[in-house]
Amino acid sequence: MRVLMFGWELPPFNSGGLGTACLGLARALVRNNTDITFVLPKRLPLAYDFLKIVFADLPEFSSSAYSRYGKNLLEEVYCFSERAAALARREKFDLIHAHDWLTFGAGLAARDISRRPLLAHVHATEFDRTGGQRVNPAVYALEKEGMERADGIIAVSRRTKNLISEHYGIKPQKIRVIHNGIEEKDYPPRPPAKDLLQLKKLGEKIVLFVGRLTLQKGPDYFLRAAKLVLRLRPETIFVIAGAGDMEGQIINQAIALGIAERVLFAGFLRGEELNRLYELADVYVLPSVSEPFGITPLEALINGTPVLISKQSGVAEVLNHALKVDFWDVGEMANQIIAVLDYPALQDLLWTAGGEEVRKITWQAAAQKCVNLYEETLTR
């Protein structure tokens, strides 16, 4: 089966979990005898031996798009859509798979040209990114059109499926839930980071947050919980790895709470640096306000770190051996962090049982479900 797949990013040039998910799924699909042509909007020094990558800004796909459109994100999305039409005329494929609103327009353009079916893969919605506040109408319109005109929709969780049905008016039977996964071999053991290792030797406990510093990810709730923990466990270090539009606000919040000297801002990390940080943490916290899935808890567990996750996350649907809390209940969040720090037996149970569980949440399983959906879609 030949699939034309539209994505916005791939590692190592990714800004978050979307690129990680696209690469993991594409690699597993190839192992399932699926021929993937992965289309990105711009040229990057990328090469994977298992994947054919096409860049939409190559001269053969040129049009008046780049002269008519400027540099902001929405205009780049429209430009990608126009170039996708030219690309679809050249490529041979049986089905189109588009990841998130950034590529839905490109997927629709390819569908209109080729008359091949389109599956719209929803990793997050505008309601997740904004917490339901100040939804961008232009983004919402692109999401809604993509989902309405697609031949089928893939949602990364039941939570996302329900949100799509409620806010976009899509019939539930059009939506298939396929959870994200992880591959253990991508996370080999490695030496720990020296600076943080020194803190561990001094008896410090490390509580970790990884994610964009945005309203959706709940870093402000993480800091409120940190304040409560530090009243009782002042030897704890809270590490925030990520960047985003709330960065200044979060730094100022740490100062205002009087805990700035116990909060370490590590910036945006990926790859080996991030994995070393997971390994050193005593507990990883996902305090998201609205998380469609959340790959980072899987990464933490693969690296041997117990997790505390928001009940408002899709990953809570597939992880049973994890502590769970409402994002807004910072008192309970603090209590559960302290419990993990104080009781080594609980910490061992969470990462041992959680580690066994996460090894079954694979991209191979997700890919097989995608292949089944591809075949169903093509035989309708």
C-alpha positions as CSV (number, residue, x, y, z in Angstrom):
1,M,0.0,0.0,0.0
2,R,1.3,3.5,-0.9
3,V,0.5,6.3,1.5
4,L,1.2,10.0,0.9
5,M,1.7,11.4,4.4
6,F,1.8,15.1,5.2
7,G,3.6,16.3,8.3
8,W,4.9,19.6,9.6
9,E,8.1,18.4,11.4
10,L,10.3,15.4,12.0
11,P,13.2,14.9,14.5
12,P,15.7,16.3,15.1
13,F,14.0,19.5,13.8
14,N,10.9,19.1,15.9
15,S,9.4,21.5,18.5
16,G,7.5,18.9,20.4
17,G,5.7,15.6,20.4
18,L,4.1,15.9,17.0
19,G,7.3,15.2,15.1
20,T,8.2,12.4,17.4
21,A,4.8,10.8,16.9
22,C,5.0,11.2,13.1
23,L,8.4,9.5,12.9
24,G,7.5,6.7,15.3
25,L,4.3,5.9,13.4
26,A,5.9,6.2,9.9
27,R,8.7,3.8,10.8
28,A,6.3,1.2,12.2
29,L,4.1,1.5,9.1
30,V,7.0,0.8,6.9
31,R,7.7,-2.3,8.9
32,N,4.0,-3.2,8.2
33,N,4.8,-3.2,4.4
34,T,3.4,0.3,3.9
35,D,5.2,2.5,1.3
36,I,5.4,6.0,2.9
37,T,6.1,9.2,1.1
38,F,6.5,11.8,3.8
39,V,5.9,15.4,2.7
40,L,7.3,18.3,4.7
41,P,6.8,22.0,3.9
42,K,10.4,23.1,3.8
43,R,13.8,21.7,3.0
44,L,15.8,20.4,5.9
45,P,19.0,18.2,6.2
46,L,16.9,15.1,6.9
47,A,17.5,11.6,5.7
48,Y,16.0,8.3,7.0
49,D,16.9,5.1,5.2
50,F,13.4,3.6,5.7
51,L,11.5,6.7,4.6
52,K,11.1,8.7,1.4
53,I,10.9,12.4,2.3
54,V,9.7,15.0,-0.2
55,F,10.0,18.8,0.5
56,A,7.1,20.9,-0.8
57,D,9.4,24.0,-1.5
58,L,11.3,22.2,-4.2
59,P,11.3,24.1,-7.5
60,E,9.2,21.5,-9.3
61,F,6.3,22.3,-6.9
62,S,6.7,26.0,-7.2
63,S,3.7,28.3,-8.0
64,S,2.7,31.8,-7.2
65,A,2.2,30.7,-3.7
66,Y,5.4,32.0,-2.2
67,S,5.0,35.4,-3.9
68,R,1.5,35.8,-2.7
69,Y,2.0,34.6,0.9
70,G,4.1,36.0,3.6
71,K,6.0,34.5,6.5
72,N,3.4,34.0,9.3
73,L,2.2,30.5,10.2
74,L,-1.2,30.7,8.6
75,E,0.2,31.9,5.4
76,E,2.8,29.1,5.4
77,V,0.0,26.6,5.9
78,Y,-1.9,28.0,2.9
79,C,1.3,27.9,0.8
80,F,1.8,24.3,1.8
81,S,-1.7,23.5,0.6
82,E,-1.1,25.0,-2.8
83,R,2.2,23.2,-3.3
84,A,0.6,19.9,-2.2
85,A,-1.7,20.1,-5.3
86,A,1.3,20.1,-7.7
87,L,3.0,17.4,-5.7
88,A,0.0,15.1,-5.8
89,R,0.0,15.3,-9.6
90,R,3.5,13.7,-9.6
91,E,3.4,11.2,-6.8
92,K,1.7,7.8,-7.0
93,F,-0.3,6.8,-3.9
94,D,-3.4,5.0,-2.7
95,L,-4.3,7.0,0.3
96,I,-3.5,10.3,2.0
97,H,-2.7,10.6,5.7
98,A,-2.4,14.2,7.1
99,H,-1.2,15.1,10.6
100,D,-3.0,17.9,12.4
101,W,-4.5,21.2,11.2
102,L,-1.2,22.4,9.8
103,T,-1.4,19.8,7.0
104,F,-5.1,19.3,6.6
105,G,-5.2,21.9,3.8
106,A,-2.4,20.1,2.0
107,G,-4.2,16.8,2.5
108,L,-7.4,18.2,1.0
109,A,-5.6,19.7,-1.9
110,A,-4.0,16.3,-2.7
111,R,-7.4,14.6,-2.3
112,D,-9.1,17.0,-4.7
113,I,-6.4,16.4,-7.3
114,S,-6.1,12.7,-6.9
115,R,-9.6,11.6,-5.8
116,R,-7.8,9.4,-3.3
117,P,-9.3,9.1,0.3
118,L,-7.9,11.3,3.1
119,L,-7.5,10.4,6.7
120,A,-7.1,13.4,9.1
121,H,-5.0,12.5,12.1
122,V,-5.8,14.8,15.1
123,H,-3.0,15.0,17.6
124,A,-4.3,18.2,19.3
125,T,-7.1,20.7,18.7
126,E,-7.4,24.4,19.2
127,F,-9.4,23.7,22.3
128,D,-6.5,21.8,23.8
129,R,-3.9,24.5,22.9
130,T,-5.9,27.3,24.3
131,G,-7.7,25.5,27.2
132,G,-10.9,26.5,25.5
133,Q,-10.1,30.2,25.9
134,R,-9.7,32.6,22.9
135,V,-9.9,29.9,20.3
136,N,-8.3,31.2,17.0
137,P,-11.2,31.2,14.5
138,A,-9.0,30.8,11.5
139,V,-7.3,27.7,13.0
140,Y,-10.6,26.3,14.1
141,A,-12.0,26.8,10.6
142,L,-9.1,24.8,9.1
143,E,-9.5,22.1,11.6
144,K,-13.3,21.8,11.1
145,E,-13.0,21.8,7.3
146,G,-10.3,19.2,7.3
147,M,-12.3,16.9,9.6
148,E,-15.6,17.4,7.8
149,R,-14.1,16.7,4.3
150,A,-11.8,13.9,5.3
151,D,-12.9,10.3,4.6
152,G,-12.0,9.3,8.2
153,I,-10.5,10.8,11.3
154,I,-7.8,9.3,13.6
155,A,-7.9,10.6,17.2
156,V,-5.0,10.0,19.6
157,S,-7.3,9.3,22.6
158,R,-10.9,8.8,23.6
159,R,-10.7,12.2,25.2
160,T,-9.8,13.7,21.8
161,K,-12.6,11.8,20.0
162,N,-15.1,13.2,22.5
163,L,-13.8,16.7,22.1
164,I,-13.9,16.5,18.2
165,S,-17.5,15.2,18.4
166,E,-18.6,17.9,20.9
167,H,-16.8,21.0,19.5
168,Y,-16.6,20.2,15.8
169,G,-19.9,18.4,15.2
170,I,-18.3,15.3,13.8
171,K,-20.2,12.0,14.1
172,P,-18.4,9.6,16.5
173,Q,-18.6,6.7,14.0
174,K,-16.3,8.7,11.7
175,I,-13.6,8.8,14.3
176,R,-11.2,6.0,15.1
177,V,-9.1,6.1,18.3
178,I,-5.5,5.0,17.8
179,H,-3.3,5.8,20.8
180,N,0.4,6.8,20.4
181,G,3.2,4.5,21.3
182,I,6.9,4.3,22.0
183,E,9.9,2.1,21.0
184,E,12.2,1.0,23.9
185,K,15.2,0.6,21.5
186,D,15.1,4.4,20.9
187,Y,16.1,5.0,24.6
188,P,19.3,3.0,25.3
189,P,21.0,3.4,28.7
190,R,23.5,6.3,28.9
191,P,25.7,8.1,31.5
192,P,23.8,10.6,33.7
193,A,24.3,14.4,33.4
194,K,27.2,15.3,35.7
195,D,25.7,18.5,37.1
196,L,22.5,17.0,38.2
197,L,24.2,13.8,39.3
198,Q,26.2,15.9,41.8
199,L,22.9,17.2,43.2
200,K,21.7,13.6,43.7
201,K,24.9,12.8,45.5
202,L,24.1,15.7,47.9
203,G,20.8,14.1,48.7
204,E,18.6,16.4,46.6
205,K,15.4,15.0,45.1
206,I,14.5,15.9,41.5
207,V,10.9,16.5,40.3
208,L,10.7,17.0,36.5
209,F,8.4,18.9,34.1
210,V,9.0,18.5,30.4
211,G,6.9,20.4,27.8
212,R,6.1,23.6,26.1
213,L,5.6,26.5,28.5
214,T,2.1,27.2,27.5
215,L,-1.4,27.3,29.1
216,Q,-2.2,23.8,27.8
217,K,0.7,22.1,29.6
218,G,0.0,23.5,33.0
219,P,3.5,24.7,34.1
220,D,1.9,27.3,36.5
221,Y,0.1,24.4,38.3
222,F,3.4,22.6,38.6
223,L,5.0,25.6,40.3
224,R,2.0,26.0,42.7
225,A,2.4,22.3,43.7
226,A,6.2,22.9,44.0
227,K,5.6,25.6,46.6
228,L,3.6,23.2,48.7
229,V,6.1,20.4,48.4
230,L,9.0,22.7,49.4
231,R,7.3,23.7,52.6
232,L,7.7,20.1,53.8
233,R,10.6,18.8,51.6
234,P,13.0,21.8,51.2
235,E,15.7,19.6,49.8
236,T,13.8,19.1,46.5
237,I,14.8,20.6,43.1
238,F,12.1,21.2,40.5
239,V,13.4,21.1,36.9
240,I,11.5,22.6,34.1
241,A,12.6,21.5,30.6
242,G,10.9,23.4,27.8
243,A,10.3,26.8,26.2
244,G,7.2,28.7,25.1
245,D,5.1,31.9,25.3
246,M,4.7,31.5,29.1
247,E,8.4,31.3,29.9
248,G,8.7,34.9,31.3
249,Q,5.5,34.4,33.3
250,I,6.7,31.1,34.8
251,I,10.1,32.6,35.8
252,N,8.3,35.5,37.5
253,Q,5.9,33.2,39.2
254,A,8.8,31.2,40.7
255,I,10.2,34.4,42.0
256,A,6.8,35.6,43.4
257,L,6.3,32.2,45.1
258,G,9.7,32.6,46.8
259,I,11.0,29.3,45.3
260,A,13.2,30.5,42.5
261,E,16.4,29.1,44.0
262,R,14.8,25.6,44.0
263,V,13.6,25.8,40.4
264,L,16.0,25.0,37.6
265,F,15.0,26.2,34.1
266,A,16.8,23.8,31.7
267,G,15.4,25.2,28.4
268,F,14.2,23.1,25.5
269,L,15.9,19.7,25.4
270,R,15.7,16.7,23.1
271,G,17.4,13.5,22.5
272,E,20.2,12.3,24.8
273,E,20.2,15.4,27.0
274,L,16.5,14.9,27.7
275,N,16.8,11.2,28.3
276,R,19.6,11.7,30.9
277,L,17.3,14.2,32.7
278,Y,14.5,11.6,32.8
279,E,16.9,9.0,34.3
280,L,18.0,11.3,37.1
281,A,14.5,12.5,38.1
282,D,12.8,10.9,41.1
283,V,9.3,11.6,39.6
284,Y,8.0,13.1,36.4
285,V,4.9,15.2,36.5
286,L,2.5,15.9,33.6
287,P,0.1,18.6,34.9
288,S,-1.6,19.4,31.6
289,V,-4.8,21.3,31.5
290,S,-5.9,19.5,28.3
291,E,-3.6,16.9,26.9
292,P,-4.8,14.9,23.8
293,F,-2.3,12.2,24.6
294,G,1.1,13.0,26.1
295,I,4.2,11.0,25.0
296,T,6.5,12.4,27.7
297,P,5.2,10.1,30.5
298,L,6.0,7.1,28.2
299,E,9.5,8.5,27.7
300,A,9.9,8.9,31.5
301,L,8.8,5.3,32.2
302,I,11.1,3.9,29.5
303,N,13.9,5.7,31.2
304,G,13.0,4.2,34.6
305,T,11.2,7.2,36.2
306,P,7.8,7.0,37.9
307,V,5.1,9.4,36.6
308,L,2.3,11.5,38.0
309,I,-0.1,12.5,35.2
310,S,-3.1,14.8,34.8
311,K,-6.5,13.0,34.6
312,Q,-7.1,15.5,31.8
313,S,-4.7,13.6,29.5
314,G,-5.2,10.9,26.9
315,V,-2.2,9.0,28.2
316,A,-4.2,8.3,31.3
317,E,-6.3,6.0,29.2
318,V,-3.4,3.6,28.6
319,L,-1.3,3.9,31.8
320,N,-2.7,2.1,34.8
321,H,0.6,2.1,36.9
322,A,0.8,5.8,37.2
323,L,-0.4,8.3,39.8
324,K,-3.2,10.5,38.5
325,V,-4.5,13.8,39.7
326,D,-6.8,16.6,38.4
327,F,-4.5,19.4,37.1
328,W,-6.2,22.0,39.2
329,D,-5.8,20.1,42.5
330,V,-2.3,21.3,43.4
331,G,-2.7,20.2,47.0
332,E,-3.2,16.6,45.9
333,M,-0.5,16.9,43.3
334,A,1.9,18.0,46.1
335,N,0.8,15.1,48.3
336,Q,1.5,12.5,45.6
337,I,4.9,14.0,44.8
338,I,5.9,13.8,48.4
339,A,4.6,10.2,48.6
340,V,6.9,9.2,45.8
341,L,9.9,11.0,47.3
342,D,9.3,9.6,50.8
343,Y,8.6,6.0,50.0
344,P,11.2,4.2,47.8
345,A,8.9,1.1,47.7
346,L,6.2,3.1,46.0
347,Q,8.7,4.6,43.6
348,D,10.1,1.2,42.7
349,L,6.6,-0.2,42.2
350,L,5.5,2.6,39.9
351,W,8.5,2.5,37.6
352,T,8.8,-1.3,37.6
353,A,5.1,-2.0,36.9
354,G,4.8,1.1,34.7
355,G,7.9,0.1,32.8
356,E,6.4,-3.3,32.0
357,E,3.2,-1.7,30.9
358,V,4.8,1.0,28.7
359,R,6.7,-1.7,26.8
360,K,3.4,-2.9,25.4
361,I,2.3,0.5,24.2
362,T,4.2,0.3,20.9
363,W,4.2,2.1,17.6
364,Q,3.9,-1.3,16.0
365,A,0.5,-1.7,17.6
366,A,-0.6,1.7,16.5
367,A,0.7,1.1,13.0
368,Q,-1.3,-2.2,12.7
369,K,-4.5,-0.3,13.6
370,C,-3.7,2.3,11.0
371,V,-3.2,-0.3,8.4
372,N,-6.5,-1.9,9.3
373,L,-8.1,1.5,8.9
374,Y,-6.4,2.1,5.6
375,E,-7.8,-1.1,4.2
376,E,-11.3,-0.4,5.5
377,T,-11.2,3.1,3.9
378,L,-10.0,1.8,0.5
379,T,-12.7,-0.8,0.4
380,R,-15.7,1.5,1.2
